[in-house]
Amino acid sequence: MKSYYIRSINLDIFLFFLFLAVIVLLCFSLSFLLTGIPKAQKGIIWFLIISADVILVLEIASLFQVFDKPLILFVIQCSLTLLSVLLNKILKAGFPKVTGFQLRKSIIILLQTLKTNRMLVIFCIFVFLNLFLLAVCIVRFPQNITDSLYNHLSRIGYWIQQGSLRHYFAFNNVGMTYPYNNSLMMALPIILLKTDRFVGFVQYFAGLVCVLSCYSVSRMIGFRRSSSLFAALLLLTYPIIIYESITAQNDLLTAAFIVSSFTLLLSYISSKQRLLIIFSLLGLSLAIGTKQYAIIFLPGYVVLYICVYLAAKNNPLKKNIVLGGFFIIFLLLFGTYSNIQNLINYGNPFGAKSLTQSVLTKNYFEVLPARIVINSSRYLLQFIGCEGLPPQLSTSCVELRTRILKPLLAKNVEETKFLYTTIPFRFQQEYLYNAESAWFGPLSWILILPSLVYVMILSIKKRQFLYLVLLIAPISFFFLIQVIANGWEPYQGRFFITAVVILQPFTAWLFDSKKYFSKIITSVICSVAIFIMIYSTLNNASLPLTSKRMMVDLERWGEMNIKVLQKVAYKLKPYIMAEKDVWSMNRVEVLTIGESAYYSPTMLVDKNVPIISRIGIMSDSYDLPDYLFRGEKVLRSFQRITSVESDTINLDYLLLAPNYKNMNFPDFSVVDQSNEWVLLQRKKSY
């Protein structure tokens, strides 16, 4: 049995890499489309093509109800790749020669850039070391963010169980109404590798694409290569970017698609290659199919598109009609799958009527001005945040911020008006450092706010107004999100990732001067950024990599071996936030770090139920994260049981919540129980 299991794992790994090789062949056969496009933009386009390809493969598989069949997914991928190869042959485009010259040339340019800036070298080393640590975290630890467990991962488990993207009607059906793209991309490694350990790489690579887009825009604005690199890499030191990049959320991926779309649209001005606009529209449709609020960036995109259209001479109107056709096709393929399903199931493209009605309230437009004033004050205060600092510094920072801003903001921000939940807004509230409640930290607003003023003045001076149009998207989003979202809640920092990424390229001016004073400022900014990055990574409340317990152990070891190390551990201990680190936790402890009430039932199932089993769950909880019970390989299937009379004929086990612990199922016997949760197993028939 063990040798068969090992062979199965090896086959899964082999098929996964074969699948990737076929995707690479698809990209290789389509490379003729990108002739003459700059390298950074090429990287962005490859990301969009691969994302669209994976989504299309899984959508096709769902139509034939083979979503969970790795070999059939591979056949579908081979078919798409074959079509791309045939297109290449028909157009007689040929395949590019693979030589090391271009790669060597790029490396030489990069080394020359680094050679003249030691601070950039140091900064790059620390950023990439942190990226490596984050990659280790993705592989080593399971996902445990509450929203991921309830929504994104739960629906993946159900899709795999039924072999299609049909709606999930069990405990939490709200998540099923949301756009699918992020979950589809995460589902691929689960299906092929039979593990959920790699799902975080979707947002991880999305973060890198955001960096690439930021760099490209900075270069197009006119900043030096080293300055643009500084500005772009700083994104990876902002706390919310760090936390999001290792989760199964969708905000960073949405940002990557939207910012890619804006970047490629801007690139059209200099290159005049219409394919850039087509891929820009692809990015926009992928964003809409990833998260609903991507639509809020449409006004900014439309204004930018009009400006680009006017800036590009000899651009016939009929060509824009063709581009509109491409956009409609992309929307149908990558942006509206969930809307079509919602329409079928609920008669509404945005989900159940109760969900859509919760967005608009009675007398909504009458109170809108007051709503915008109050919630703008709340968002602004959170943006000017202190995340990434040790508790001692963070508390002082929050107090100083309160003293300065409280007289300037709306007087009634701490009232219960215009809240999405019952959680109140407080001036001096300090939130957890994790992907749900963190914002961007002190460096973000210290760099971005003065940069906006500088760029506005410079653009007016030089009469280069096009790049100012970029500001329309984040500024309009700031106000429109308050019209769309039904009130303030503390977990909305991640919604603003796209806006910050769009604004980040403008900060490159701070690093563009070669004067001595500018170098000092750059060194200070990078040093602070490195500290915040490391501290945020190690003190992630959802994935604490350090703990007070770890420092105590280090103290004891240092006392016996290295006295200096003992003193260092003693000094560091007050600055460490968590009592226990994830290195000392088992998988279920990590999974339930934010939902400790589910530790007992999850352990019950993991300890007693085989990885391939059918489970019935009886619970009144509307938000029960059923994904917890599917196992690391996501092979267990389950259904919701509502009464003794429910159909249990195909089930192997029953899990009863405390409210139902005394219920009797004649065909099942008790296997184990913990913390009032009871696990039953079907009786063997002789």
C-alpha positions, -999 to +999 in steps of 0.1 A: +000+000+000+028+024+009+047+017-024+015+023-043+010+056-025+046+067-033+041+058-070+009+078-070+027+108-056+055+105-081+029+103-109+011+134-097+044+153-096+054+141-131+020+150-145+022+185-128+055+193-144+044+179-177+014+201-175+037+231-169+059+221-198+028+221-221+019+256-209+054+268-216+051+253-251+019+273-256+037+305-245+066+296-268+043+292-298+026+325-291+058+344-286+056+359-321+027+381-308+052+399-285+078+409-311+091+444-303+074+447-269+097+456-239+109+428-216+089+440-185+057+442-205+064+408-220+066+394-185+033+410-176+016+396-207+029+360-201+013+362-166-020+372-182-018+345-208-010+317-183-037+329-160-063+330-188-051+296-200-055+279-166-089+295-160-101+284-195-089+248-190-108+244-158-140+261-171-140+237-201-134+208-177-164+219-156-187+220-186-180+182-191-180+176-153-144+164-152-131+192-131-114+167-107-097+145-134-060+154-138-055+134-170-084+150-187-072+184-176-039+176-192-056+165-225-076+198-225-043+218-220-026+198-248-055+207-271-052+244-264-015+242-269-019+224-301-042+251-313-016+277-306+011+257-324-013+254-355-019+291-354+018+297-354+022+273-384-007+289-403+007+324-399+042+310-406+055+330-376+081+305-366+095+299-332+121+322-315+156+310-312+166+301-277+200+317-270+217+330-239+225+363-256+194+382-245+195+367-210+232+376-207+225+411-219+197+416-194+219+403-166+248+427-176+224+457-176+211+447-141+246+443-128+256+476-141+226+492-124+235+475-091+272+483-094+266+520-092+242+518-062+253+497-032+222+506-012+201+491-040+222+459-038+217+456-001+180+464-004+175+437-032+193+411-011+170+416+019+139+417-002+147+385-020+157+367+012+123+377+026+106+365-006+124+331-001+111+329+035+076+337+023+078+309-003+090+285+024+059+295+045+036+288+016+049+253+012+054+245+049+021+258+064-016+254+054-038+283+047-057+296+078-071+330+070-108+330+079-121+344+046-100+318+027-113+289+047-150+300+045-151+311+009-122+305-015-110+271-003-144+257+007-158+261-028-127+245-043-133+215-021-169+213-033-160+217-069-135+189-067-161+167-049-187+171-076-163+175-106-178+208-118-183+245-109-219+240-099-231+261-070-224+250-034-255+249-012-243+238+022-231+259+051-217+291+034-232+296+000-225+334-001-189+327-012-201+308-042-217+339-057-183+357-058-162+357-090-142+325-096-108+333-112-087+332-080-102+299-068-098+284-102-061+292-104-056+278-068-076+247-077-051+235-104-022+225-080-047+209-056-061+187-084-028+178-100-006+175-068-033+163-044-022+189-018-032+224-008+003+235+001+009+255-031-022+276-034-005+306-019+018+309-049-011+324-070-010+356-049+028+353-044+034+356-082+007+383-084+028+404-060+058+401-083+037+411-113+026+442-093+063+450-088+070+445-125+041+468-134+052+495-110+087+494-124+074+497-160+052+527-152+080+544-133+103+540-164+075+553-187+071+583-166+108+590-171+125+579-139+159+562-139+162+524-138+176+523-102+149+547-089+121+527-105+135+495-090+136+511-055+100+523-058+088+490-071+105+468-046+092+490-017+058+475-024+071+442-010+079+458+023+043+470+030+027+448+057-006+441+039+013+432+006+035+408+026+006+391+043-016+389+012+012+374-009+011+341+010-027+337+013-056+322-006-072+356-008-078+375-041-070+411-035-034+410-046-043+390-077-070+415-086-045+443-082-020+425-105-046+421-132-058+458-130-024+473-128-012+451-156-041+464-177-032+501-169+005+494-176-001+478-210-025+506-220+001+532-212+028+512-231+007+516-263+016+553-265+053+547-272+051+514-291+018+518-311+013+480-309-024+473-308-018+439-292-009+458-261-044+472-258-059+437-265-038+423-236-048+453-215-084+444-221-076+408-212-062+419-179-093+440-171-116+411-178-095+388-156-098+413-128-136+416-131-137+378-130-116+378-098-133+403-075-164+425-079-148+458-069-126+457-100-156+473-117-150+504-096-117+510-115-136+510-149-142+548-149-105+555-144-096+530-171-121+545-196-107+580-190-071+567-195-082+548-226-097+580-241-065+599-233-043+572-249-066+572-279-063+609-284-025+608-278-020+580-304-025+596-339-039+577-369-061+555-347-093+549-366-126+546-347-134+512-364-103+497-347-119+506-314-150+487-323-129+456-330-112+461-296-146+463-280-154+429-296-123+414-280-133+428-246-168+413-248-152+379-257-127+382-228-155+391-204-176+361-215-146+337-211-129+351-180-152+377-163-188+365-162-188+327-154-200+333-118-225+359-130-241+334-154-243+308-127-258+333-103-284+342-129-293+305-133-295+298-096-308+331-082-323+350-111-297+377-104-262+379-118-248+392-085-262+364-063-292+361-039-315+390-036-308+392+001-271+397-006-275+424-032-301+443-011-277+444+018-255+468-002-282+495-005-301+506+026-332+527+032-327+564+024-294+554+010-288+584-013-302+608+012-274+599+037-247+594+011-229+628+016-226+622+054-216+586+048-187+596+025-175+623+049-174+599+079-160+569+062-135+589+042-121+601+076-120+565+088-102+552+057-077+581+058-069+575+094-063+538+087-042+546+057-019+568+078-012+537+098+016+524+120+016+487+110+050+469+109+063+487+140+069+469+174+040+474+199+058+500+219+065+522+188+031+514+173+012+526+203+032+559+204+027+563+167-011+558+170-013+583+199+006+609+179-016+603+148-047+607+170-035+640+184-027+655+150-056+641+129-085+640+153-092+678+151-090+677+113-113+648+106-151+644+109-162+648+145-185+618+147-163+591+132-165+571+164-203+569+163-221+538+152-232+554+119-223+537+086-207+506+100-209+473+080-208+452+112-212+459+149-174+465+153-170+501+163-144+525+149-118+539+174-091+565+168-066+546+189-076+511+179-046+489+170-054+460+147-038+426+143-009+423+119-024+399+094-039+397+059-074+406+071-068+437+092-034+452+084-029+482+061+003+495+044+024+508+073+041+542+079+064+542+049+035+540+024+018+573+033+051+590+041+062+583+005+030+584-015+013+616-001+042+640-009+048+622-042+013+630-054+019+667-047+053+666-064+041+648-095+011+671-099+033+702-098+059+687-121+032+675-146+016+710-148+050+725-152+060+703-180+025+701-194+025+663-193-010+656-181-014+620-193+002+605-162-020+626-140-049+607-155-036+577-137-046+594-104-083+593-114-085+556-109-073+554-072-089+587-062-123+577-077-120+543-061-115+559-027-150+576-030-168+550-051-160+521-027-179+540-001-209+541-024-207+504-032-196+489+002-223+489+029-204+507+056-169+507+072-153+476+087-118+471+100-109+445+073-109+467+042-073+476+040-067+449+014-094+466-009-070+495-014-040+474-026-048+482-063-050+519-056-016+519-037+001+499-065-011+524-091+003+553-070+036+537-060+055+545-093+052+582-085+074+577-054+105+570-077+113+607-077+126+604-041+154+581-053+160+598-087+186+624-076+223+616-075+230+642-049+245+633-016+215+643+005+192+622-017+215+592-011+211+597+026+173+598+023+174+567+002+195+549+028+172+559+056+140+548+037+155+515+027+167+508+062+133+515+077+117+494+049+139+464+056+131+466+093+093+469+088+094+440+062+113+417+085+093+426+116+060+422+098+069+389+083+081+374+116+051+387+136+022+378+113-007+372+138-020+344+115+014+328+109+037+339+137+073+328+128+087+340+161+073+338+197+081+347+232+085+310+239+111+308+212+130+336+228+129+319+262+143+287+247+170+308+230+178+324+264+182+291+281+204+277+253+225+309+253+230+307+290+246+273+286+265+281+254+268+317+242+261+344+268+258+372+241+229+352+225+212+350+258+213+388+262+201+393+227+171+370+232+162+387+265+163+421+248+142+410+218+115+392+238+093+423+247+091+431+209+078+397+199+040+396+197+030+359+197+032+336+227+035+305+204+051+302+169+038+281+140+070+260+139+059+243+171+023+238+160+008+208+142-012+212+110-046+215+127-033+241+152-021+262+123-053+257+103-075+268+133-053+296+146-080+321+140-109+297+146-099+278+177-134+265+183-130+242+153-097+226+166-115+197+183-137+186+154-109+190+129-086+168+150-115+143+154-118+139+117-080+140+109-073+113+135-101+089+128-113+094+092-093+081+061-083+106+036-108+092+010-141+091+029-177+105+027-187+125+057-220+140+068-219+171+090-248+181+113-245+217+125-266+249+126-235+271+119-241+292+088-203+299+086-189+265+093-156+262+073-162+228+059-128+229+041-111+221+075-125+186+073-114+177+038-078+170+047-045+183+032-052+163+000-087+176-003-100+141-010-128+138+016-163+146+004-191+156+026-228+167+027-249+186+052-272+166+073-303+184+087-322+156+104-322+119+113-344+113+083-318+129+059-302+106+033-271+091+049-269+059+028-238+069+009-219+082+040-191+065+059-190+089+088-212+115+106-198+145+125-223+160+150-220+195+164-225+199+202-262+208+197-268+174+181-245+152+202-273+132+216-291+124+184-294+087+175-285+074+140-293+036+140-269+027+113-239+045+129-219+040+161-198+064+181-161+064+172-147+093+192-158+126+207-140+158+218-152+190+233-188+179+228-183+172+191-192+135+183-179+114+154-199+084+142-190+056+118-213+034+098-217+000+113-202-028+094-228-052+079-221-089+080 
